Amino acid sequence: MRTTVIVLLSVIPALTLGGQSQPLSPAVRRGLETITAADVKRRIGIIADDSMRGRDTPSPGLEATARYIASEFRSFGLAPGGDSGTFLQRYPIPGGPPDRKPRTRARTAPNVVGVLEGSDPVLKNEFIVLSAHMDHVGIGAPVNGDSIYNGADDDASGTTGVIELAEALSRPGARPKRSVVFLTVSGEEHGLWGSGWFSEHSPVPLAQIVADLNIDMIGRNWKDTIVVIGKEHSDLGATLDRVNKAHAELGMKAIDDIWPEENFYFRSDHYNFARKGVPVLFFFNGTHPDYHGPNDEPDRIDAEKESRIVRLVYLITQAVGNAAQRPAWNPESYKRIVRPQTR
């Protein structure tokens, strides 16, 4: 985020598609079950390890993180959506912030893009983006001798969520009808750089992106609640509410934005999709005393809680990905948020 007990049931859970509750198919359920607390803990431990040196944009640690994510996407059989047939989409770094020394190393940074083709011959030409930012703020003032700001919650938690979703949705039989773009961006902490570049240089037609589900900080705070910002702006909010109600076994309640005065809707990567006319939802557990500090460490993440949030996002992706109609804006929100596009 830029500055300014799973309950086991003996029945198969239901999936909401287009307002109707239907049993999960065995294949979709198997995909869901790949999302585990153990995997969440392991992947956050890799991304937020001291060796990544806080993943500033640009930095060797950020590059190592991007390579790790690309290798995971490749192992799941995703198609590369980056430059020249790779998973990496590079963008030029804007001028450095005024309170920092000019950067002397070469002016690019990576996004990581993987694409899962949809299962329907027509709807596969529409896309859902699942996004998170993989960067953090790097090295800072030491606290008790620790100067590495690991960003386990902000946003190794969201990045891990995207990787978990890529693994789950790519399982045989779990692909939705619409295609899915898995996107981890950098430069979020400096001004939404990576998502801004992607929105202007998307490898798939922007008009064919039907939704962005953005994940930024989902590993801390409440055990049974996740704030979902942007619910009121499109009928994605109604889809979320239906899916959430149908899956009480997750023990996760999705609630509206409780910090409207903070303008979080405009402060993470989903905004670069919303301003281009893409309906969005932003999954966010709020800040905490360790936000942008050296104590945002992997051992403070509630991996079991996060796994349930990611399972909820998986089910919403299935619902949106298989619905007959693409999500629709609230007209008043569209007038207020979507910027007129000029050539």
C-alpha positions in Angstrom: 0.0 0.0 0.0 1.4 3.3 -1.0 1.9 5.9 1.8 -0.5 9.2 1.9 -10.3 -22.4 11.9 -11.2 -23.3 8.4 -14.4 -25.3 9.2 -14.4 -28.6 7.4 -17.9 -29.5 6.1 -19.1 -32.9 4.9 -20.9 -31.2 2.0 -19.4 -29.7 -1.1 -19.6 -25.9 -0.9 -21.7 -24.0 -3.3 -20.5 -21.6 -6.0 -22.6 -18.6 -7.0 -22.7 -18.1 -10.8 -24.8 -15.3 -12.2 -26.9 -15.2 -9.0 -27.5 -19.0 -8.9 -26.0 -21.3 -6.3 -24.5 -24.4 -7.8 -22.3 -27.2 -6.3 -18.6 -26.8 -7.1 -17.4 -29.3 -9.6 -14.8 -31.8 -8.3 -12.2 -30.1 -10.5 -13.0 -26.6 -9.2 -13.0 -27.9 -5.6 -9.6 -29.5 -6.2 -8.3 -26.1 -7.3 -9.7 -24.4 -4.3 -8.0 -27.0 -2.0 -4.6 -26.1 -3.4 -4.8 -22.8 -1.5 -3.4 -23.6 1.9 -1.9 -21.8 4.9 1.3 -23.8 4.6 1.8 -22.6 1.0 1.0 -19.0 2.0 3.5 -19.1 4.8 6.2 -20.6 2.6 5.8 -18.2 -0.2 5.6 -15.1 2.0 8.8 -16.4 3.6 10.5 -16.4 0.2 9.3 -13.0 -1.0 9.8 -11.2 2.3 13.1 -12.8 3.2 16.0 -10.5 4.3 17.8 -11.6 1.1 15.3 -9.6 -1.0 16.4 -6.4 0.9 13.0 -4.9 1.0 12.3 -5.1 -2.7 12.6 -1.4 -3.5 12.0 -0.2 -7.1 14.5 -0.6 -8.6 16.8 -3.1 -6.7 18.4 -6.5 -7.1 15.9 -7.9 -4.6 13.0 -6.8 -6.7 14.5 -8.4 -9.7 15.0 -11.7 -7.8 11.4 -11.5 -6.6 10.2 -11.1 -10.2 12.3 -14.0 -11.4 10.8 -16.2 -8.6 7.2 -15.3 -9.6 8.0 -15.9 -13.3 9.3 -19.3 -12.4 6.2 -20.1 -10.5 4.0 -19.0 -13.4 6.0 -21.0 -15.8 5.7 -24.1 -13.6 1.8 -23.7 -13.6 1.8 -23.7 -17.4 0.7 -20.1 -17.8 1.4 -18.3 -21.1 3.9 -15.5 -20.8 2.3 -12.0 -21.1 5.4 -9.9 -20.9 7.9 -8.6 -23.4 9.3 -10.7 -26.3 7.7 -13.9 -25.2 8.8 -13.7 -21.5 6.9 -13.2 -18.2 8.5 -9.9 -17.6 7.1 -6.6 -18.7 9.7 -3.8 -18.2 8.9 -0.1 -17.9 11.1 3.0 -17.7 11.4 4.3 -14.2 10.2 7.9 -13.8 12.5 10.5 -12.2 13.2 9.6 -8.6 11.3 11.1 -5.7 12.7 14.6 -4.7 13.8 13.5 -1.3 16.2 10.9 -2.8 19.5 11.1 -4.6 19.3 10.7 -8.4 19.4 7.1 -9.5 22.5 6.1 -11.4 21.6 2.6 -12.5 19.7 1.8 -15.7 15.9 3.6 -15.8 13.7 0.1 -16.1 11.8 -2.1 -13.5 9.7 -5.3 -13.9 6.1 -6.3 -13.8 5.4 -10.1 -14.1 2.5 -11.2 -16.3 1.1 -14.6 -16.8 -2.1 -15.5 -18.8 -4.4 -18.5 -18.4 -6.6 -19.0 -21.4 -10.3 -19.4 -20.6 -12.2 -22.6 -21.4 -14.9 -21.1 -23.6 -14.2 -20.4 -27.3 -15.9 -17.1 -27.1 -15.5 -15.8 -23.6 -11.8 -16.6 -23.5 -11.4 -13.4 -25.4 -12.4 -11.5 -22.2 -10.1 -11.3 -19.3 -10.1 -11.0 -15.5 -6.9 -9.4 -14.0 -5.8 -10.6 -10.6 -3.2 -8.1 -9.3 -0.9 -7.3 -6.4 2.3 -5.2 -6.0 5.5 -7.1 -5.4 7.6 -4.1 -4.4 8.2 -2.6 -1.0 10.3 0.3 0.4 13.7 -1.3 0.7 16.2 -0.3 3.4 15.3 2.3 6.0 16.1 3.7 9.4 17.1 0.8 11.8 14.9 -0.3 14.6 16.6 -2.5 17.2 19.3 -3.1 14.6 17.0 -4.1 11.8 17.0 -1.8 8.7 15.4 -4.2 6.2 11.8 -3.3 5.6 10.6 -6.7 4.4 7.0 -5.8 3.6 5.5 -9.2 4.5 2.0 -7.9 4.7 2.6 -5.0 2.3 2.5 -6.7 -0.1 4.2 -10.1 0.0 0.8 -11.2 1.2 -1.0 -10.0 -1.9 1.7 -11.2 -4.2 1.5 -14.6 -2.6 -2.2 -14.5 -3.1 -1.8 -14.0 -6.8 0.6 -16.9 -7.0 -1.7 -19.2 -5.1 -4.6 -18.2 -7.4 -2.5 -18.9 -10.5 -1.7 -22.4 -9.1 -5.4 -23.1 -8.2 -7.0 -21.8 -11.4 -4.5 -23.6 -13.6 -5.4 -27.0 -12.2 -7.1 -29.3 -14.8 -10.7 -28.5 -15.0 -10.5 -25.4 -12.8 -10.1 -22.8 -15.6 -13.1 -20.4 -15.8 -14.7 -19.6 -19.2 -13.0 -16.2 -19.3 -9.2 -15.9 -19.4 -7.3 -14.7 -16.4 -4.3 -12.4 -16.3 -2.1 -12.8 -13.2 -0.2 -9.6 -12.6 2.4 -8.6 -10.1 3.6 -5.0 -10.5 6.4 -2.9 -9.0 6.7 0.8 -8.3 3.5 0.9 -6.4 5.1 2.4 -3.4 6.5 5.3 -5.5 3.3 6.2 -7.3 1.6 3.1 -8.9 4.3 3.1 -11.6 4.0 -0.5 -12.8 0.2 -0.7 -12.9 0.2 2.6 -14.7 2.5 1.3 -17.4 0.5 -2.0 -17.7 -2.7 0.0 -18.1 -1.2 1.9 -21.0 0.7 -1.2 -22.5 -1.6 -4.1 -21.8 -0.7 -7.3 -23.6 -4.5 -8.0 -23.9 -7.0 -5.4 -25.2 -8.0 -3.2 -22.3 -11.6 -3.1 -23.5 -11.7 -6.8 -23.1 -10.6 -6.7 -19.4 -13.9 -7.2 -17.5 -12.6 -6.9 -13.9 -9.5 -6.3 -11.8 -9.4 -8.0 -8.4 -6.5 -6.3 -6.5 -5.0 -7.7 -3.4 -2.9 -5.5 -1.1 -2.2 -6.4 2.6 -4.4 -9.4 3.6 -2.2 -11.1 6.2 -2.8 -9.1 9.4 -5.5 -7.6 11.7 -9.0 -9.3 12.0 -9.3 -13.1 11.9 -12.7 -13.2 10.2 -13.1 -10.0 8.3 -11.7 -8.5 5.1 -12.5 -5.0 3.8 -13.3 -4.9 0.1 -13.1 -1.4 -1.3 -15.1 -0.5 -4.4 -18.1 -2.7 -3.7 -20.5 0.1 -4.3 -19.1 1.2 -7.7 -20.2 -1.8 -9.8 -22.2 -5.0 -9.7 -19.0 -6.8 -8.7 -20.1 -5.8 -5.2 -23.3 -7.8 -5.5 -21.4 -10.8 -6.9 -19.0 -10.6 -4.0 -21.9 -10.5 -1.5 -23.6 -13.5 -3.1 -20.4 -15.6 -3.1 -19.5 -14.6 0.4 -23.0 -15.5 1.7 -22.9 -18.9 -0.1 -19.5 -19.8 1.5 -20.0 -19.3 5.2 -17.6 -22.3 5.6 -14.7 -19.9 4.9 -15.4 -17.9 8.0 -14.6 -14.7 6.3 -16.9 -11.7 6.1 -16.3 -9.2 3.4 -17.3 -5.7 4.5 -17.4 -2.2 2.9 -14.7 0.4 3.1 -14.6 1.6 6.8 -11.9 4.3 6.1 -13.5 6.5 3.4 -11.5 9.5 4.6 -8.3 7.8 3.7 -9.2 7.5 0.0 -7.7 4.0 -0.2 -9.7 3.5 -3.5 -7.2 5.8 -5.2 -4.0 4.5 -3.5 -3.4 1.0 -4.9 -3.0 -0.5 -8.3 -6.7 -1.2 -9.0 -7.1 2.5 -9.5 -5.1 2.4 -12.8 -7.7 -0.1 -14.1 -10.7 1.8 -12.7 -9.7 5.1 -14.3 -9.6 3.2 -17.6 -13.1 1.9 -17.2 -12.5 -1.6 -15.7 -14.7 -2.5 -12.7 -12.6 -3.3 -9.7 -12.6 -4.8 -6.2 -9.7 -4.1 -3.7 -9.1 -6.6 -0.9 -7.4 -4.9 2.0 -7.1 -5.6 5.8 -6.0 -2.1 6.7 -2.7 -0.8 8.1 -1.1 -1.6 11.5 1.8 -0.3 13.6 4.3 -2.3 11.5 3.2 -0.6 8.3 6.2 0.6 6.3 8.6 -0.4 9.1 11.1 -3.2 9.7 8.7 -5.2 11.9 6.4 -6.1 8.9 7.9 -9.6 9.1 6.8 -13.0 7.8 6.4 -14.4 11.4 3.6 -11.8 12.0 1.5 -13.0 9.1 -1.7 -15.0 9.8 -1.3 -17.5 7.0 -4.4 -19.4 7.9 -6.6 -16.3 7.7 -4.9 -15.2 4.4 -5.6 -18.7 2.8 -9.4 -18.2 3.5 -9.3 -14.7 1.9 -7.5 -16.1 -1.2 -10.1 -18.9 -1.4 -12.8 -16.3 -1.4 -11.1 -14.4 -4.3 -10.8 -17.8 -6.1 -14.5 -18.3 -5.8 -15.3 -14.8 -7.0 -13.0 -15.3 -10.0 -14.9 -18.4 -10.8 -18.2 -16.6 -10.5 -17.1 -13.6 -12.7 -15.2 -15.9 -15.1 -18.3 -18.1 -15.8 -21.1 -15.5 -15.7 -23.1 -14.9 -18.8 -22.6 -11.1 -18.6 -19.5 -9.1 -17.8 -19.6 -6.8 -14.7 -21.3 -3.5 -15.1 -20.5 -0.1 -13.5 -22.9 1.9 -11.4 -23.5 4.8 -13.8 -22.9 7.6 -11.2 -19.6 6.0 -10.2 -18.5 5.6 -13.8 -19.1 9.4 -14.4 -17.0 10.2 -11.3 -14.1 7.7 -11.5 -13.5 6.9 -15.2 -11.4 9.4 -16.9 -12.2 10.5 -20.4 -9.8 8.8 -22.8 -8.1 11.1 -25.3 -6.1 10.1 -28.3 
